[in-house]
Amino acid sequence: MINDFEKIRKKLDESVLKNGLNSKKTKKLSEKFDKLVSEFYKNEKQYDKTNILYIKYEESIFHLIKITKEFAKFPSIEEWNKYAKEKYLLNSESLKYMSGLNWHKLRSRTLSKT
């Protein structure tokens, strides 16, 4: 995939120099490059289900849903981080990164499962 990045980037640079930033060819190459970047990051977010980090993520989400049900309230970042530290779970930053969601969207998704 790195070779694909380099090839498109080189073509994109050449097109900008030859045709200008707003040419149809440059825009088409830019869209192709953006699509490749999106595919790369989409694939990077797919975790091996036997990976310890993925297992801890699943365990953390389970506990997040559990405590939300028990207390009838989604925890704040501070409350979750304290709980996570006590239970050896992932903190809010790790959950946000792995889920690809901010805390508010993670809250909405969790509440829909309770």
PyRosetta script that sets phi, psi and omega in degrees:
from pyrosetta import init, pose_from_sequence

init()
pose = pose_from_sequence("MINDFEKIRKKLDESVLKNGLNSKKTKKLSEKFDKLVSEFYKNEKQYDKTNILYIKYEESIFHLIKITKEFAKFPSIEEWNKYAKEKYLLNSESLKYMSGLNWHKLRSRTLSKT")
pose.set_psi(1, -33.8)
pose.set_omega(1, 178.9)
pose.set_phi(2, -59.8)
pose.set_psi(2, -39.7)
pose.set_omega(2, 177.9)
pose.set_phi(3, -62.0)
pose.set_psi(3, -38.5)
pose.set_omega(3, 177.2)
pose.set_phi(4, -62.8)
pose.set_psi(4, -42.2)
pose.set_omega(4, 177.0)
pose.set_phi(5, -58.0)
pose.set_psi(5, -48.3)
pose.set_omega(5, -177.2)
pose.set_phi(6, -63.6)
pose.set_psi(6, -42.2)
pose.set_omega(6, -179.5)
pose.set_phi(7, -62.5)
pose.set_psi(7, -48.5)
pose.set_omega(7, -178.5)
pose.set_phi(8, -68.1)
pose.set_psi(8, -39.7)
pose.set_omega(8, 179.3)
pose.set_phi(9, -61.5)
pose.set_psi(9, -41.9)
pose.set_omega(9, 179.5)
pose.set_phi(10, -63.8)
pose.set_psi(10, -45.1)
pose.set_omega(10, 177.9)
pose.set_phi(11, -62.8)
pose.set_psi(11, -38.9)
pose.set_omega(11, 179.3)
pose.set_phi(12, -63.9)
pose.set_psi(12, -46.1)
pose.set_omega(12, 177.7)
pose.set_phi(13, -60.0)
pose.set_psi(13, -44.7)
pose.set_omega(13, 179.8)
pose.set_phi(14, -63.2)
pose.set_psi(14, -40.8)
pose.set_omega(14, -179.5)
pose.set_phi(15, -66.0)
pose.set_psi(15, -39.1)
pose.set_omega(15, 178.3)
pose.set_phi(16, -62.0)
pose.set_psi(16, -44.6)
pose.set_omega(16, -179.7)
pose.set_phi(17, -66.6)
pose.set_psi(17, -42.2)
pose.set_omega(17, -175.1)
pose.set_phi(18, -82.1)
pose.set_psi(18, -44.2)
pose.set_omega(18, -170.6)
pose.set_phi(19, -108.3)
pose.set_psi(19, -13.5)
pose.set_omega(19, -177.5)
pose.set_phi(20, 96.4)
pose.set_psi(20, 162.4)
pose.set_omega(20, -175.5)
pose.set_phi(21, -67.4)
pose.set_psi(21, -32.5)
pose.set_omega(21, -174.0)
pose.set_phi(22, -101.5)
pose.set_psi(22, 12.7)
pose.set_omega(22, -179.5)
pose.set_phi(23, -72.4)
pose.set_psi(23, 157.5)
pose.set_omega(23, 179.2)
pose.set_phi(24, -61.0)
pose.set_psi(24, -41.5)
pose.set_omega(24, -178.8)
pose.set_phi(25, -63.6)
pose.set_psi(25, -44.3)
pose.set_omega(25, 179.6)
pose.set_phi(26, -63.3)
pose.set_psi(26, -44.0)
pose.set_omega(26, 179.4)
pose.set_phi(27, -63.1)
pose.set_psi(27, -39.9)
pose.set_omega(27, 179.2)
pose.set_phi(28, -64.7)
pose.set_psi(28, -43.4)
pose.set_omega(28, 177.8)
pose.set_phi(29, -65.2)
pose.set_psi(29, -38.7)
pose.set_omega(29, 178.5)
pose.set_phi(30, -63.1)
pose.set_psi(30, -42.2)
pose.set_omega(30, 177.5)
pose.set_phi(31, -63.4)
pose.set_psi(31, -40.2)
pose.set_omega(31, 178.4)
pose.set_phi(32, -63.4)
pose.set_psi(32, -42.0)
pose.set_omega(32, 178.6)
pose.set_phi(33, -64.0)
pose.set_psi(33, -44.7)
pose.set_omega(33, 178.6)
pose.set_phi(34, -60.0)
pose.set_psi(34, -40.9)
pose.set_omega(34, 179.0)
pose.set_phi(35, -63.5)
pose.set_psi(35, -42.4)
pose.set_omega(35, 179.1)
pose.set_phi(36, -63.8)
pose.set_psi(36, -41.6)
pose.set_omega(36, 177.6)
pose.set_phi(37, -62.4)
pose.set_psi(37, -44.3)
pose.set_omega(37, 179.5)
pose.set_phi(38, -61.5)
pose.set_psi(38, -43.1)
pose.set_omega(38, 178.8)
pose.set_phi(39, -62.9)
pose.set_psi(39, -40.9)
pose.set_omega(39, 179.5)
pose.set_phi(40, -60.0)
pose.set_psi(40, -49.0)
pose.set_omega(40, -178.1)
pose.set_phi(41, -71.0)
pose.set_psi(41, -32.0)
pose.set_omega(41, 176.3)
pose.set_phi(42, -63.0)
pose.set_psi(42, -44.0)
pose.set_omega(42, 179.9)
pose.set_phi(43, -68.7)
pose.set_psi(43, -33.8)
pose.set_omega(43, -180.0)
pose.set_phi(44, -67.0)
pose.set_psi(44, -26.7)
pose.set_omega(44, -178.0)
pose.set_phi(45, -81.5)
pose.set_psi(45, -1.6)
pose.set_omega(45, 179.9)
pose.set_phi(46, -92.0)
pose.set_psi(46, 113.8)
pose.set_omega(46, -173.9)
pose.set_phi(47, -99.7)
pose.set_psi(47, 146.6)
pose.set_omega(47, 173.3)
pose.set_phi(48, -67.8)
pose.set_psi(48, 125.5)
pose.set_omega(48, -175.3)
pose.set_phi(49, -67.2)
pose.set_psi(49, -10.5)
pose.set_omega(49, 176.4)
pose.set_phi(50, -96.6)
pose.set_psi(50, -4.9)
pose.set_omega(50, 179.2)
pose.set_phi(51, -68.2)
pose.set_psi(51, 134.9)
pose.set_omega(51, -177.3)
pose.set_phi(52, -60.3)
pose.set_psi(52, -35.5)
pose.set_omega(52, 178.8)
pose.set_phi(53, -65.6)
pose.set_psi(53, -41.7)
pose.set_omega(53, 177.7)
pose.set_phi(54, -65.0)
pose.set_psi(54, -41.1)
pose.set_omega(54, 178.9)
pose.set_phi(55, -61.8)
pose.set_psi(55, -44.3)
pose.set_omega(55, 178.3)
pose.set_phi(56, -66.4)
pose.set_psi(56, -33.5)
pose.set_omega(56, 176.2)
pose.set_phi(57, -62.8)
pose.set_psi(57, -49.0)
pose.set_omega(57, 179.8)
pose.set_phi(58, -61.1)
pose.set_psi(58, -42.6)
pose.set_omega(58, 178.7)
pose.set_phi(59, -63.3)
pose.set_psi(59, -41.3)
pose.set_omega(59, -179.9)
pose.set_phi(60, -65.3)
pose.set_psi(60, -43.4)
pose.set_omega(60, 178.3)
pose.set_phi(61, -63.1)
pose.set_psi(61, -41.3)
pose.set_omega(61, 177.5)
pose.set_phi(62, -57.4)
pose.set_psi(62, -47.2)
pose.set_omega(62, 179.7)
pose.set_phi(63, -67.3)
pose.set_psi(63, -36.3)
pose.set_omega(63, 178.4)
pose.set_phi(64, -61.7)
pose.set_psi(64, -43.6)
pose.set_omega(64, 177.1)
pose.set_phi(65, -66.4)
pose.set_psi(65, -42.7)
pose.set_omega(65, -178.5)
pose.set_phi(66, -60.1)
pose.set_psi(66, -49.9)
pose.set_omega(66, -177.2)
pose.set_phi(67, -72.0)
pose.set_psi(67, -28.5)
pose.set_omega(67, 175.6)
pose.set_phi(68, -63.8)
pose.set_psi(68, -41.4)
pose.set_omega(68, 176.8)
pose.set_phi(69, -66.1)
pose.set_psi(69, -47.3)
pose.set_omega(69, -176.5)
pose.set_phi(70, -61.0)
pose.set_psi(70, -41.9)
pose.set_omega(70, -175.8)
pose.set_phi(71, -100.0)
pose.set_psi(71, 1.6)
pose.set_omega(71, -179.0)
pose.set_phi(72, 52.1)
pose.set_psi(72, 34.4)
pose.set_omega(72, -177.0)
pose.set_phi(73, -161.3)
pose.set_psi(73, 135.9)
pose.set_omega(73, 175.3)
pose.set_phi(74, -76.4)
pose.set_psi(74, 133.9)
pose.set_omega(74, -176.7)
pose.set_phi(75, -70.8)
pose.set_psi(75, 153.1)
pose.set_omega(75, 171.7)
pose.set_phi(76, -72.8)
pose.set_psi(76, 169.9)
pose.set_omega(76, 177.9)
pose.set_phi(77, -59.3)
pose.set_psi(77, -43.7)
pose.set_omega(77, -179.1)
pose.set_phi(78, -63.6)
pose.set_psi(78, -44.6)
pose.set_omega(78, 179.5)
pose.set_phi(79, -62.6)
pose.set_psi(79, -44.3)
pose.set_omega(79, -179.6)
pose.set_phi(80, -64.4)
pose.set_psi(80, -44.6)
pose.set_omega(80, -177.4)
pose.set_phi(81, -62.0)
pose.set_psi(81, -37.4)
pose.set_omega(81, 177.0)
pose.set_phi(82, -65.4)
pose.set_psi(82, -47.6)
pose.set_omega(82, 178.9)
pose.set_phi(83, -61.0)
pose.set_psi(83, -47.0)
pose.set_omega(83, -178.3)
pose.set_phi(84, -60.3)
pose.set_psi(84, -40.3)
pose.set_omega(84, 179.5)
pose.set_phi(85, -64.2)
pose.set_psi(85, -42.2)
pose.set_omega(85, 179.8)
pose.set_phi(86, -65.5)
pose.set_psi(86, -34.1)
pose.set_omega(86, -175.3)
pose.set_phi(87, -101.3)
pose.set_psi(87, 5.2)
pose.set_omega(87, -179.7)
pose.set_phi(88, 59.8)
pose.set_psi(88, 47.8)
pose.set_omega(88, 178.7)
pose.set_phi(89, -111.0)
pose.set_psi(89, 174.9)
pose.set_omega(89, 179.0)
pose.set_phi(90, -74.7)
pose.set_psi(90, 141.7)
pose.set_omega(90, 179.0)
pose.set_phi(91, -77.9)
pose.set_psi(91, 176.4)
pose.set_omega(91, -175.5)
pose.set_phi(92, -60.7)
pose.set_psi(92, -39.7)
pose.set_omega(92, -179.5)
pose.set_phi(93, -63.0)
pose.set_psi(93, -42.3)
pose.set_omega(93, 179.0)
pose.set_phi(94, -65.7)
pose.set_psi(94, -41.2)
pose.set_omega(94, 178.6)
pose.set_phi(95, -64.0)
pose.set_psi(95, -41.9)
pose.set_omega(95, 179.6)
pose.set_phi(96, -63.8)
pose.set_psi(96, -43.2)
pose.set_omega(96, -179.3)
pose.set_phi(97, -63.7)
pose.set_psi(97, -49.5)
pose.set_omega(97, -175.3)
pose.set_phi(98, -69.5)
pose.set_psi(98, -33.5)
pose.set_omega(98, -179.9)
pose.set_phi(99, -82.8)
pose.set_psi(99, -21.8)
pose.set_omega(99, -176.1)
pose.set_phi(100, 75.9)
pose.set_psi(100, 18.2)
pose.set_omega(100, -177.1)
pose.set_phi(101, -121.7)
pose.set_psi(101, 150.7)
pose.set_omega(101, 171.5)
pose.set_phi(102, -80.5)
pose.set_psi(102, 174.5)
pose.set_omega(102, -174.3)
pose.set_phi(103, -63.3)
pose.set_psi(103, -37.4)
pose.set_omega(103, 180.0)
pose.set_phi(104, -64.9)
pose.set_psi(104, -44.3)
pose.set_omega(104, 179.2)
pose.set_phi(105, -70.1)
pose.set_psi(105, -34.9)
pose.set_omega(105, 175.8)
pose.set_phi(106, -64.5)
pose.set_psi(106, -37.9)
pose.set_omega(106, 175.8)
pose.set_phi(107, -60.2)
pose.set_psi(107, -49.1)
pose.set_omega(107, -179.2)
pose.set_phi(108, -60.2)
pose.set_psi(108, -43.6)
pose.set_omega(108, 179.6)
pose.set_phi(109, -65.6)
pose.set_psi(109, -40.9)
pose.set_omega(109, 179.4)
pose.set_phi(110, -65.4)
pose.set_psi(110, -45.5)
pose.set_omega(110, -179.9)
pose.set_phi(111, -62.2)
pose.set_psi(111, -31.0)
pose.set_omega(111, 178.9)
pose.set_phi(112, -71.8)
pose.set_psi(112, -16.8)
pose.set_omega(112, 179.2)
pose.set_phi(113, -96.3)
pose.set_psi(113, -4.0)
pose.set_omega(113, -178.3)
pose.set_phi(114, -96.5)
pose.dump_pdb("model.pdb")
